[in-house]
């Protein structure tokens, strides 16, 4: 058992073993590599050093972006006080899950009083910052919104975001610095490798690692890692939904194109399993390295030579539009008769990546989401969208609001967890992780059918539903292929 006095060394060791591959108002933030600013309402955060113009970026997920539509079950009024986007929770099971704290230090039950310091680590610089920096903006704005509207009674939330440039070797030192500086827990760390780099130590230290922004199925290992939870639909579910849709569309052969890191490997492995179960044949598997900005002409010419009916694409950030742009050229080089269906992981779903940078090459691409699209006019009266847009406009952002909504949602989930923990009568690290694992609520930006639900060892993935979408370039919108698939919910 590693006690916190040795956290820095322990986290650095974990990072060495895992080599896999904004703006705010009046700030006073801490960051490892990026400039700092402070948010009104007492919140600290690191400002994103990259400000994109026009529609911006996205991943959810993450490793995901919320691109679709729906009503929320929460009702607010437009001309009264600001919408409270925290939502009513259902009662947990009669015997709620409890954390085993036998090997934890005493501070796991120490009351958290006054300010609640929330830590996070995001790629504010580096090869994927364009796609993910707006997630930081959304997280900053929700914490400010929560403070301004008193959503956590009796407490001020202080957000401290550090930059790891999406490098899992930097994540351990960033997290260690957060804990040394008083963070009660961490939330919304982006990246499979990055979360894995700190998972062992945070669990040994009994420090909640909430809402990992990655769909790795690893976040479901409650027995070995009870202090870690995920925020995205597991890739094993996302890939099954894509495979099922491909079959419905008449696909028989598929090629895989993926980034060569843990994210790409886990997603590819999940898709291979889903494809086999669905009777789909994998005819090629091509990779691209993280940070490789060259057109993937060789990879796509190889895929074109096998002429699959569909491509399952798993690139990252600006590699998403690079893929669709080069695919148009590869189809022309192949004689112009090969027209595969294209499915992209929902980490490529922002308008910056699917449309603006793709220069029209993303038209017709299939993806998925479980969040409403805040750009779609039909969601204009959605209370969650109204609150998000008000904060976005007040901050003067010009980035992709759908990507901003991912960070906003992580903030909302985090606040719901804190409030659930407060119901226990004492806010501690123990009550926080127990609240996270005994909570059910409908997110304000969730599509119909989207529910945050964790129920101890009975249900250990926060979200398990998605809607399949197809990008319509002419209308700057996603077409929904039927209702949300909720068949994987327990």
N, C-alpha and C positions, 0 to 999 in steps of 0.2 A: 504494500500500500504506500503510495507516494503522498506525503502531506504537502500542503501548499507552499511551505517554505522552499521546496525543491521544484516547484512548478516550472520555472524557466528552463532548468536543465532537462527536466523530463520531457517537456513539450519539444524542445530542440532535438532531443534524441528521437522522438516519434517522427518529427518532420524529416530527419535525415534518413529514416528507414522507408519513408513513403515518397519516393521520387517520381511516382506516377504522374505520368502526366495525363454645381448645386448651389445650388444657391440656397442659403438660409439667411435669416436676419440676425443681427447683432450676436455674433458667436464667439466662442472661447473654447474651441474643441481640441481634442488630442488626436494625432494621427501619426503613423509611422513614416509615411512618405509623402503625404499630400498636404496642401494648405488647409488651414482650419478656419471655421466660422462658428458662430453660435446662433441658436434658434431662440426666438422669443418664447418666454414661458419657462425658461430655466433649462431647456434641453441643449445638450452638447452633441455635436456630430462633426465628422470630417466632410468638408465640401468636396464634391466631385470636381477634379481638376479639368475634366473634359466637358465642355458645353457644346452639344451638337445643335445645329440650326435646323429649323423646320421640324418635321416629324422625326422622332429619334428611334430608339433602339429596343432590343428586347431579348429577354430570356426569362424566363420564368423562371424558370424556372427554371433561374434557376437555373438555376438551370431551368422559366416559363413565362409567357405573357398571357394576360387575359384578353382574348379576342372573341367575343360573342355577345349573347344577349340574354336578358331575363329579368324577371321581377324579383325583388327581395321580399322576404316575408316581414321585414321590419318597416313600420310606418312612421313617418315624421311629417311635419307640416312645413311648408316653404316659408311662411311669414312669421314663424315664431323663432325660438332659439335654434341654434345649429343642430343638425341631425345627429343624434347619438348613434354612431354606427356600431357600438357594441350591442350584442343581441342577447335576448333571454336564453339561458341554457336550460336544457331539460335536466331533471334529477338523475344523478348517476345510479347505477345498480345498487341494490340494497347493501351489498358488501363491496364497497369501492376498493380499487387497487391501492395498496400502500407500498411505499418504498422501503426496502430493507436497508437500514442505516447502521447495521452492526459494525461495519468496517469504516464508517465515515468519521471524520473529525467532529468535534463539538459544534463547529460553526454551521453545520448543516441545519441545526435547529435554532440557531441564534436569530432573534427577531430582526427583521429589516424595517427600520423606522425612518421617517422623514423621506428624503430623496430615495427613489429607486433607480439605481444606476443600471442601465441596460447596455450590454456590449454586443457589437456585431463586427464582422470582418467581410469586406466586399472588395471587388476588383475595381478600384477607382482609377487606377492607371494600368498600363500593360496592354497586351494584345486583344483583350476582350472588353476593355473599358467602354468602348463605344456602345456595345450592346447592353452593358449592365449598369453603368453609372446612374441612369434614371431610377433604378431600383432604390438606390440610396436616397434620391430626392423624395420618393414616395414614403420611405420609412421615416425620414426626417419630418415630413409634413404631417404624417399621422400622429407622431408623438407630440408635435406642437399642437395639433388639433385636440388631442386627448387632454393636454394640460390646459389649453384655453377653455375647454368646455367641462373641466372637472370630472372627467370620465373615471378617474381612479380617486375616489374620495379619500381625503386626508393625506395624499401623497403627491409629490411632484416627480415626474419622470425625467430622467437625464439620460440621453442617448449618446453613447460614445462609440463611434465607428472608426475602425482602423483599416488601412489599405494593405492587401497582400498581393496585388497585381495578378491575381488568379494563380499564384505560385504556391503550391502546397508546402514548399520549404520555408515560406515566410509566414504561413498561417500560425504555426505554434508560438512564435515569438510575439505575434500580434495578440493572440488570445491570452498569453501569459501576462502581457502588459495590461490588458484590460482587467484581469483578475487582480493583479497587484494594485491597480488604481481604483479598486472597489466595485467592479461590476458584480452584481449578484448572480448573473447568469448571462449566457450568450444566446442570440437568436438570429435566424436568417442568414447564416454564413452561406455564401454561394460556392458551389462546386463539390462534386463527389470526392475527389482527391483531397480537397481542402478540409472538408468535414472529417474524413477518415484520418487526416494527419493529427487531429486533436481529440478524436473520440475516446481513445483509450485513457488518456490522462484525465479528461473531464469526468469520465465515469469513475475512475479511481478516486478522484477528488470529490465526487458526489456534487458536481456543479452542473445544473441543468444546461443541456445543449439543445435548445428548442428550435423547431421549424427549419431544419436544414433545407436550403434551397437547392435540392437535388432530388431526383426521383429514384435514387438507388434503393433497391429492396433491402439493403443493409440496415436501413433505419427501422425495420420491423423486428430486429433481433432484441426483443424486450428482455429475454432471459440473461443474455450476456451484457447488454448495454441498455439498462433501464433508464438511464439519464439522458438518452438521445432520442429525439423525435424528428420526423420529416414534415415538410410543408407541401410537397408536390405529390401528385398521383404517381405511384411507382411505375418505373419504366416497364416492368413486367405486365402491368395492366394496359398502359398506353400502347405497347406493341401488340397485345392481343386484340385491342380495338381496331388498330390499323389492319392487322392480318384479316380479321373478320370482314372489314369493309372492302379490302381488296378482293376477297372471294366473291362478295356481293356484286362487285363491279366486273367480274369475269376474269380477273388476273390469275395466271397459272405459274408464271416465272417471275422472279424478282432478283434484282441486284442490290447490294448494300454499298453505300458510300458513307464513310464515317471518319470522325476525328480520332486520331490514335492516342487516346488517353483513357482514363478509367471510365469517364462518362460514355465515350463512344463504345468501349468494350462491353460495359454492362448493358447498354441499350441494344447493341448488336446481338449479344448472347440472348437477351430476352426476345428479340425479334426472331432469331433462328428457331428458338423453341416454339414460339407462337406460329411461325410459318410451317414448321413440321406438323404441328397439330392440325393446322388448317389445310394441309395438303399442298402448300406452295413450295416450289422448287427454287432454291437459291443458286443462281448461275454465276455470280461474281461477287467479290468482296474487295473493295478498294478503300485505301485510307489516305488521310492527309494529316500532317503534323501540326500541332498547335503553333500558331504564329506564322505559318507558311502562307504568304500572301500571293504566291504564284497561281495563275489559272490552272485548275486541275485538268488540263487537256489530256495528259496521258491516262489518267484514271478513267475519264469519261469515254475516251476512245476504246479502252478495254471493255468497258460496260457496253458501249454501242456494238462492239463486235459480237457480244452475246445476245443482243437484241431482246432484253427482258421485257415483259409486259408492264412492269412497274419498277421504280427505284425507291428504296427506303433510304432517305438521306439524313445523316446525323452530323452535319457540320456545326460550327459554333461562331457566333457573332458575325463579322463581315465575311466569313467564309460561306455564309448562307447565300447571299446574293452572288458571290463569286461562283458558286456551284450552279445556280440556275442560269446565270449569264453564259457560262461555258457550255452548259447542256444544250442551249440553243445552237451554238456553233458545232458541237459534236453531232447533233441531229442532222445538220446541214452536211457535214463531212461524210456522214453515213448514207447520204443520198436523198435525205428529206422524206423518206417513207416510214421511218421509225418514229413512233409517237407514244412513248411510254407514259403511264400515269406516274405522277411524282408525289410522294408523301415525304414531308419534312417534320422532324421533331418540333414540338411546339415552342422550343427555345428559339426558333427562327421566325416566329409569327408576327413580330412587330412590323408596322408599316414602313419603317426605315429599311428593314432587311428584306421584306417581301415585295416592296414596291419601289420606293425611291431609289435605293442603291441598285436594285435589280433591274431597273429601267424597263419594266414591263415583262421581264422574263419569268416572273413569279406567277403570272396569270394561270389559273387552273390548278395550282399546287394545293394538295390536301394537308391539313394539320389538325390541331385539336385545342380545346381549352375548356375550363370549367368556370371562367369568369366572364362577365358581360363585357362588351366592347364599349368603352366610354365615348368613342368617336361616333358610333352609330346613332343617328338622330332618334331612332325609336327608343333609345335608352335615356333620352334627355331628361325625363321626369323621374327616373329612378333615384330615390333619396340618397343612395350611396354614391351614385355618379354626381349628383348635385353637390354633395359635400366635397368629393374629390376635385371636381372642376373648380370650385370656389377656392380651395387651397392652392391648386395648380396655378390659377390665374393670379392670385394674390402674390405668389412667389415669383411670378414673371418667367416661368419656365417656357422653353420652346422645344423641349425634347418630346419623345413619343409618350403621350399620356397613358397609353395602354401598358407600357413598361413601367411607368411611374405607379400605375395601379397595383402592380405586383408588390412593390415595397410598401405601399399604403396598406394592402391587405395583410402583409406580414405584421405590420404595426397593429392592425385591428385584432389579429389572432393573439398577439402577445398581450394586449390589454385585456382581452377576454380571459386569458389564462391567469393574469395577475388578479383580476377581480374574483375569479373562482377561488383562487388561493386565499384571498382575504376573507372569504366566507367561512373558512376553517377557524377563524378567530385569531390566527397568528400567521403573518407573512414571513416565511422562511424558505430556504432552498428546498427543503423537504416538501413543504406545502405547495410550492410552485410546480415541481415535477408531478406531484400527485394530482394537482388541478389539471395539468396538461393531459394526463392520461385518464381522467374521469370527467370529460367535458364533451358536450354536444351543443352546437349552435349553428345557425344559418348565417354565413357571411353577407355583409351588405352588398358586395359586388358579385356574389355567387349567382350563377345561372340557376334556373329552376331545376332542382334535384341536387344541387351542390350543398353538402353538409360537412362541417368539421365534426368528426366523431372519433374519439378515442375512448376505449372502454377496457382499460387494463390489458389483461392477456387475451381477452375476447376479440378485441379490435385494436390493432397497433399501427394502422396507417391513417393519417388525418383525413385524407381525401382519396376516394376510389371511383370517381365518376368523371366522365369527359364527354364533350360533344365534338363530333367530327365536323370539320369546316373545310370549305374550298374557297380560295381567294378569287375574287371577281375584280380584276383590274379596272374594268370600265366603270364600275360603280364604287370603287375604293372601299369595298366591304367584303366580309366573309359570308358565304352562303352556308346555312346550317343543313347538314345532311341528317335530318330527322331530329328527334328529341335527344336529350342527354342520356348516355348509356350509364345506367345506375346498377347494372347487373352484378357488379363486383362488390357492391356495398354489403357489409355483413349486418 
